[in-house]
Amino acid sequence: MAWPRLALLGLCWASCCLLPLALGCGPGRGPVGQKPHYRRPLTALQYKQSVPDVAEQTLGASGKAEGKISRDSERFKDLVPNYNPDIIFKDEENTGADRLMTERCRDRVNTLAIAVMNKWPGVRLRVTEGWDEDGHHPPHSLHYEGRALDITTSDRDRKKYGVLASLAVEAGFDWVYYESKAHIHVSVKADNSVAIHAGGCFPGDAAVTLQGGEKKNLSELHCGDFVLTVDQSGRVTPSEVLLFLDRDQHRRTTFVTIETDRPAHRLLLTPAHLIFATRDSANSTADFSPMFASHVRVGDSVLAHHAGGPWLRPARVIRVWQQEAIGVYAPLTSHGTLLVNGVLASCYAMLESHHWAHRAFAPLRLVHGLVSLLPLKGEARNCSAQETGMHWYSQFLYQLAWGLLGRDSLRS
């Protein structure tokens, strides 16, 4: 039926009109507490450490090389010059080659430049190696594609390089390596990489618990099912599955795997998906804040559920790694959260604010509630049903946020 989608677009327009007012109100609270989001302290990378801890040219990092780019190749047009005055380019060849890079690389390094100046006033980011057109690197280096940089600080203080590497991770580089005592190596995925737009999902064999206590894999979950999550007080409660924000049983992607003890759980989710965690010792669920799965570290705590218990309890993370799997599923519940493999996760991704992501989907929940009151059957009851791929409303919000907030506000 066409009218529910038109009604939803009308509500979206109203939401857009209210968005500037909402942006001034701060992050608000998550679903399990009132503690505001805070910036976690940086942990300096150690010499020869990489993040993520996989090879550079794997799907979990920057992906495979696509071939050298020369000035006379068709792909040369994909490189953009970076004239950011807050970055010092060594440019020892005096050709401007170090300033040429992919759009994704430029966005990430510009974000890093701001972080460097905020961290060390008076110090700027310095790029010593960028695009290589002279063959100075190994045959399959990403420097030949404008996807890799070697960086230092302008004062060349090597004591800062471990923290510089950590800042590069926070800036969104897909692979960061403390390669040399003299520089940090960073790289990004190709601009056309599907992995960039993967969003946030779980694998198909991830399990949820239905209202009656039955376990069910996400690949078998249906709209209208009620799965366990938590309410504002932190008490376990059922929540209706409204739709799937993304669903593709054949898509191969990389998941962050988080393993806990006491209680023991293992959760797989994409790097840009939100999970509730804390760096500090937790006394209550209010101490947990949403963070990207890629930011979870060993020693952090997440919220886990003991079978049959009415409350969640902290579970210490004992291992974090990445692995590939086939199939992606992103159910949206009425609460915006759900327990997957016994661990509490958000339904949202890309933007590190569960509060505003949940508000952004309010029009969708409202239309779903209205349509559910009508005497409709089958797919007509779900005005937003989709068989495979990313939901159209998710795509709409992503483009809207990209335009209003800028790329740097979104994690990919």
C-alpha positions as CSV (number, residue, x, y, z in Angstrom):
1,M,0.0,0.0,0.0
2,A,1.3,3.4,-0.9
3,W,-0.4,5.6,1.7
4,P,1.5,4.4,4.8
5,R,4.8,5.3,3.2
6,L,3.4,8.8,2.3
7,A,2.3,9.2,5.8
8,L,5.7,8.2,7.1
9,L,7.4,10.7,4.8
10,G,5.2,13.4,6.2
11,L,6.2,12.5,9.7
12,C,9.9,12.4,8.6
13,W,9.5,16.0,7.3
14,A,8.1,17.1,10.7
15,S,11.0,15.3,12.4
16,C,13.5,17.1,10.2
17,C,11.9,20.5,11.1
18,L,12.4,19.6,14.8
19,L,15.9,18.2,14.4
20,P,17.8,21.6,14.9
21,L,16.0,22.0,18.2
22,A,16.8,18.4,19.2
23,L,20.5,18.7,18.4
24,G,21.0,21.4,21.1
25,C,19.7,19.2,23.9
26,G,22.7,16.9,24.4
27,P,22.8,13.1,24.2
28,G,20.3,12.3,26.9
29,R,20.0,8.9,28.4
30,G,20.2,5.4,27.1
31,P,17.7,2.6,27.7
32,V,19.3,1.3,30.9
33,G,20.4,4.4,32.8
34,Q,20.8,8.2,33.0
35,K,24.6,8.5,32.8
36,P,25.5,10.8,29.9
37,H,27.9,9.7,27.2
38,Y,31.5,10.5,28.0
39,R,34.7,10.3,26.0
40,R,36.9,7.4,27.0
41,P,40.5,7.9,28.0
42,L,43.0,7.1,25.2
43,T,45.3,4.1,25.5
44,A,48.5,4.6,23.6
45,L,49.3,1.9,21.0
46,Q,52.5,-0.1,21.6
47,Y,55.3,-0.4,19.1
48,K,54.4,-2.9,16.3
49,Q,50.8,-3.0,17.5
50,S,48.0,-2.7,15.0
51,V,44.3,-1.9,15.3
52,P,42.4,-4.0,14.3
53,D,44.8,-6.9,15.1
54,V,44.6,-8.4,11.6
55,A,46.6,-8.0,8.4
56,E,46.1,-4.7,6.6
57,Q,44.7,-6.1,3.4
58,T,41.9,-8.3,4.9
59,L,38.2,-7.6,5.0
60,G,38.4,-6.8,8.7
61,A,40.8,-3.9,8.0
62,S,41.4,-1.9,4.8
63,G,40.7,-4.7,2.3
64,K,42.7,-5.9,-0.7
65,A,44.7,-3.7,-3.0
66,E,42.9,-2.9,-6.2
67,G,46.0,-1.9,-8.3
68,K,48.4,1.0,-8.7
69,I,47.0,4.3,-9.8
70,S,49.2,6.5,-12.1
71,R,48.5,10.0,-13.4
72,D,47.4,8.7,-16.8
73,S,45.1,5.9,-15.4
74,E,41.3,6.1,-15.4
75,R,41.2,5.8,-11.6
76,F,43.4,8.9,-11.1
77,K,40.3,11.0,-11.0
78,D,39.3,9.2,-7.8
79,L,42.2,10.9,-5.9
80,V,41.5,14.3,-4.4
81,P,44.0,16.9,-3.2
82,N,44.1,17.8,0.4
83,Y,45.0,21.4,1.1
84,N,44.1,21.4,4.8
85,P,46.3,24.1,6.4
86,D,46.3,22.2,9.7
87,I,48.3,19.4,8.1
88,I,52.0,19.6,7.2
89,F,52.8,17.6,4.0
90,K,56.5,16.7,3.7
91,D,56.2,16.4,-0.1
92,E,59.9,15.7,-0.6
93,E,59.4,15.0,-4.3
94,N,57.9,18.5,-4.7
95,T,55.1,17.1,-6.9
96,G,52.2,17.4,-4.5
97,A,51.8,13.6,-4.6
98,D,51.6,13.4,-0.8
99,R,48.5,15.6,-0.9
100,L,46.6,13.2,-3.2
101,M,44.4,10.6,-1.6
102,T,41.0,9.0,-1.7
103,E,38.0,10.8,-0.4
104,R,37.7,8.5,2.6
105,C,41.4,8.9,3.4
106,R,41.0,12.7,3.2
107,D,38.0,12.7,5.5
108,R,39.8,10.6,8.1
109,V,43.0,12.5,8.1
110,N,41.2,15.9,8.4
111,T,39.4,14.5,11.4
112,L,42.7,13.3,12.9
113,A,44.2,16.8,12.3
114,I,41.6,18.3,14.6
115,A,42.1,15.7,17.2
116,V,45.9,16.3,17.2
117,M,45.5,20.1,17.7
118,N,43.0,19.5,20.5
119,K,45.3,17.0,22.2
120,W,48.5,19.0,21.9
121,P,47.9,22.8,21.3
122,G,50.5,24.2,19.0
123,V,51.2,20.8,17.4
124,R,50.0,19.9,14.0
125,L,49.7,16.6,12.1
126,R,52.5,15.8,9.7
127,V,52.2,13.5,6.6
128,T,55.5,12.1,5.5
129,E,54.2,9.6,2.9
130,G,51.0,9.6,0.9
131,W,50.3,8.5,-2.6
132,D,53.3,6.9,-4.2
133,E,53.8,7.2,-8.0
134,D,57.5,6.4,-7.9
135,G,57.6,2.8,-6.7
136,H,59.1,3.3,-3.3
137,H,56.9,0.7,-1.5
138,P,56.2,-3.0,-1.8
139,P,54.3,-4.1,-4.9
140,H,50.8,-4.3,-3.3
141,S,51.1,-1.3,-1.0
142,L,48.0,0.9,-0.5
143,H,50.2,3.9,-0.9
144,Y,49.9,3.3,-4.7
145,E,46.2,3.9,-4.4
146,G,46.1,6.9,-2.2
147,R,44.6,4.8,0.6
148,A,47.6,4.9,3.0
149,L,49.6,7.5,4.9
150,D,52.6,7.6,7.1
151,I,52.2,10.2,9.8
152,T,54.0,11.9,12.7
153,T,53.4,15.0,14.8
154,S,54.9,18.3,13.6
155,D,57.3,18.4,16.6
156,R,58.5,14.9,15.8
157,D,58.3,14.0,19.4
158,R,58.3,10.2,19.3
159,K,56.9,9.9,22.8
160,K,53.6,11.2,21.3
161,Y,53.4,8.5,18.6
162,G,51.6,5.9,20.6
163,V,48.9,8.3,21.5
164,L,48.9,9.6,17.9
165,A,48.1,6.1,16.7
166,S,45.2,5.9,19.2
167,L,43.9,9.2,17.9
168,A,44.0,7.7,14.4
169,V,41.9,4.8,15.5
170,E,39.3,7.2,17.0
171,A,39.4,9.2,13.8
172,G,38.1,6.2,11.9
173,F,41.0,4.9,9.9
174,D,40.3,1.2,9.0
175,W,43.8,0.1,9.9
176,V,46.4,1.7,12.2
177,Y,49.9,0.3,12.7
178,Y,52.7,1.6,14.9
179,E,55.0,0.5,12.1
180,S,58.2,2.4,12.9
181,K,59.8,4.3,15.7
182,A,59.7,7.2,13.2
183,H,56.1,7.1,12.1
184,I,52.6,5.7,12.3
185,H,51.1,3.9,9.3
186,V,47.3,4.3,8.6
187,S,45.1,3.2,5.8
188,V,41.4,3.0,4.7
189,K,39.1,0.9,2.7
190,A,38.5,1.6,-1.0
191,D,35.8,4.3,-1.5
192,N,33.7,1.7,-3.5
193,S,34.0,-1.0,-0.8
194,V,30.7,-2.6,0.2
195,A,32.2,-3.0,3.7
196,I,32.1,0.8,4.2
197,H,28.3,0.8,3.9
198,A,27.7,-2.4,5.9
199,G,26.0,-0.6,8.8
200,G,25.2,-2.5,11.9
201,C,24.1,-6.1,12.0
202,F,24.4,-9.5,13.7
203,P,25.0,-12.9,11.9
204,G,22.1,-15.2,11.1
205,D,23.1,-17.8,13.8
206,A,23.0,-15.2,16.6
207,A,20.2,-16.1,19.0
208,V,17.5,-14.1,20.7
209,T,15.1,-15.3,23.4
210,L,11.4,-15.1,22.7
211,Q,8.8,-14.0,25.3
212,G,8.1,-17.6,26.2
213,G,11.8,-18.4,26.8
214,E,12.4,-20.2,23.5
215,K,15.7,-19.5,21.7
216,K,15.5,-18.5,18.0
217,N,18.2,-17.6,15.5
218,L,17.9,-14.2,13.8
219,S,17.7,-15.9,10.4
220,E,14.4,-17.5,11.6
221,L,13.0,-14.4,13.3
222,H,9.9,-12.8,12.0
223,C,8.2,-9.4,12.4
224,G,5.7,-9.6,15.2
225,D,7.8,-11.9,17.3
226,F,8.4,-10.7,20.9
227,V,12.0,-10.9,22.1
228,L,13.6,-10.1,25.4
229,T,15.3,-6.8,26.1
230,V,15.3,-4.4,29.1
231,D,13.1,-1.4,30.0
232,Q,14.3,1.9,31.4
233,S,14.7,0.5,34.9
234,G,17.0,-2.3,33.6
235,R,14.4,-5.0,34.1
236,V,14.1,-7.7,31.4
237,T,11.0,-7.3,29.3
238,P,9.6,-8.5,26.0
239,S,9.7,-6.2,22.9
240,E,8.0,-6.6,19.5
241,V,10.2,-7.0,16.4
242,L,8.8,-4.3,14.1
243,L,10.9,-4.9,11.0
244,F,14.5,-5.5,9.8
245,L,16.7,-2.5,9.2
246,D,19.0,-4.7,7.1
247,R,18.7,-8.4,6.1
248,D,20.8,-10.3,3.6
249,Q,21.5,-14.0,4.1
250,H,24.2,-14.1,1.4
251,R,26.3,-11.1,2.4
252,R,29.8,-11.8,3.7
253,T,31.0,-9.3,6.2
254,T,33.4,-8.9,9.2
255,F,32.1,-9.1,12.7
256,V,33.7,-8.0,16.0
257,T,33.5,-11.0,18.4
258,I,33.2,-10.2,22.1
259,E,33.6,-12.9,24.6
260,T,32.8,-12.5,28.3
261,D,33.1,-14.6,31.5
262,R,30.9,-14.7,34.6
263,P,28.5,-15.1,32.9
264,A,30.1,-16.6,29.7
265,H,28.7,-15.2,26.5
266,R,30.0,-14.7,22.9
267,L,28.4,-12.0,20.7
268,L,29.2,-11.2,17.1
269,L,28.2,-7.8,15.7
270,T,29.5,-5.4,13.0
271,P,32.2,-2.8,14.0
272,A,29.8,0.2,13.7
273,H,27.0,-1.4,15.8
274,L,26.3,0.0,19.2
275,I,26.7,-2.1,22.4
276,F,26.3,-0.9,26.0
277,A,29.7,-1.1,27.8
278,T,31.9,0.6,30.4
279,R,35.6,1.0,30.9
280,D,35.2,1.4,34.6
281,S,34.0,-0.8,37.4
282,A,30.2,-0.7,37.3
283,N,27.9,-0.5,40.3
284,S,24.6,-0.3,38.3
285,T,23.3,-0.4,34.7
286,A,23.4,3.4,34.7
287,D,27.2,3.2,34.4
288,F,26.9,1.7,30.9
289,S,27.0,3.9,27.8
290,P,26.6,3.0,24.1
291,M,29.8,2.6,22.2
292,F,30.8,1.1,18.8
293,A,31.6,-2.6,18.9
294,S,35.0,-1.8,17.4
295,H,35.8,0.3,20.5
296,V,35.3,-2.5,23.0
297,R,38.5,-3.7,24.6
298,V,39.5,-6.6,26.9
299,G,38.8,-5.5,30.5
300,D,35.7,-3.6,29.6
301,S,32.3,-4.7,30.9
302,V,29.0,-5.3,29.0
303,L,25.5,-6.1,30.2
304,A,24.6,-9.8,30.2
305,H,21.5,-11.8,31.2
306,H,21.4,-14.9,33.3
307,A,18.6,-17.3,32.1
308,G,15.5,-16.8,34.2
309,G,16.7,-13.7,36.0
310,P,14.8,-10.4,35.9
311,W,17.9,-8.2,35.8
312,L,21.1,-7.8,33.8
313,R,24.5,-8.0,35.4
314,P,28.0,-6.8,34.3
315,A,30.1,-9.3,32.4
316,R,33.8,-8.7,31.9
317,V,35.2,-8.9,28.4
318,I,38.0,-11.4,28.3
319,R,38.6,-11.5,24.5
320,V,37.9,-9.4,21.4
321,W,38.7,-10.4,17.8
322,Q,37.3,-10.2,14.3
323,Q,36.0,-12.9,12.1
324,E,34.2,-13.2,8.8
325,A,30.7,-14.7,8.4
326,I,28.0,-14.9,5.9
327,G,24.6,-13.4,6.5
328,V,23.6,-10.1,8.2
329,Y,20.4,-9.4,10.2
330,A,19.4,-6.1,12.0
331,P,16.0,-6.4,13.7
332,L,14.4,-3.3,15.0
333,T,12.4,-3.7,18.2
334,S,9.9,-1.3,19.8
335,H,12.4,-0.6,22.6
336,G,15.3,-0.1,20.2
337,T,17.4,-2.7,22.1
338,L,17.5,-6.5,22.4
339,L,19.4,-9.3,24.0
340,V,21.5,-11.2,21.5
341,N,23.3,-14.3,22.7
342,G,22.5,-13.0,26.2
343,V,24.2,-9.7,25.8
344,L,22.4,-6.3,25.6
345,A,22.9,-4.5,22.3
346,S,21.3,-1.5,20.6
347,C,19.3,-2.0,17.4
348,Y,21.3,1.0,15.9
349,A,24.6,1.7,14.3
350,M,26.8,4.3,12.6
351,L,26.0,7.2,15.0
352,E,27.4,6.8,18.5
353,S,24.3,8.0,20.2
354,H,21.6,5.4,20.9
355,H,19.3,8.1,22.3
356,W,19.2,10.2,19.0
357,A,19.1,7.1,16.8
358,H,16.0,5.8,18.7
359,R,14.4,9.2,18.3
360,A,15.1,9.3,14.6
361,F,13.1,6.0,14.2
362,A,10.1,7.4,16.2
363,P,8.1,8.1,13.0
364,L,8.6,4.6,11.8
365,R,7.4,3.2,15.2
366,L,4.4,5.6,15.1
367,V,3.3,4.5,11.7
368,H,3.7,0.9,12.6
369,G,1.5,1.4,15.6
370,L,-1.2,3.1,13.6
371,V,-1.1,0.4,10.8
372,S,-1.4,-2.3,13.4
373,L,-4.8,-0.9,14.4
374,L,-6.1,-1.4,10.9
375,P,-7.8,-4.7,9.8
376,L,-5.0,-5.6,7.4
377,K,-3.4,-8.9,6.7
378,G,0.0,-10.2,5.6
379,E,2.5,-7.7,4.2
380,A,0.0,-4.9,4.1
381,R,0.1,-4.8,7.9
382,N,3.8,-4.0,7.7
383,C,4.1,-0.9,5.5
384,S,7.9,-1.1,5.7
385,A,8.5,-4.8,4.9
386,Q,11.5,-5.6,2.7
387,E,12.8,-9.0,1.7
388,T,16.5,-8.4,1.3
389,G,18.9,-5.4,1.7
390,M,18.9,-2.3,3.8
391,H,15.5,-0.8,4.7
392,W,14.6,2.3,2.7
393,Y,14.0,4.4,5.9
394,S,17.5,3.5,7.2
395,Q,19.0,4.7,3.9
396,F,17.0,7.9,4.1
397,L,18.2,8.6,7.6
398,Y,21.8,7.8,6.7
399,Q,21.7,10.3,3.8
400,L,20.0,12.9,6.0
401,A,22.6,12.6,8.8
402,W,25.4,12.6,6.2
403,G,24.0,15.9,4.8
404,L,23.2,17.6,8.1
405,L,25.9,16.4,10.4
406,G,28.7,15.5,8.0
407,R,30.5,12.3,7.3
408,D,32.7,12.5,10.4
409,S,29.7,12.2,12.6
410,L,29.0,8.7,11.2
411,R,31.1,5.6,11.8
412,S,31.5,3.3,8.8
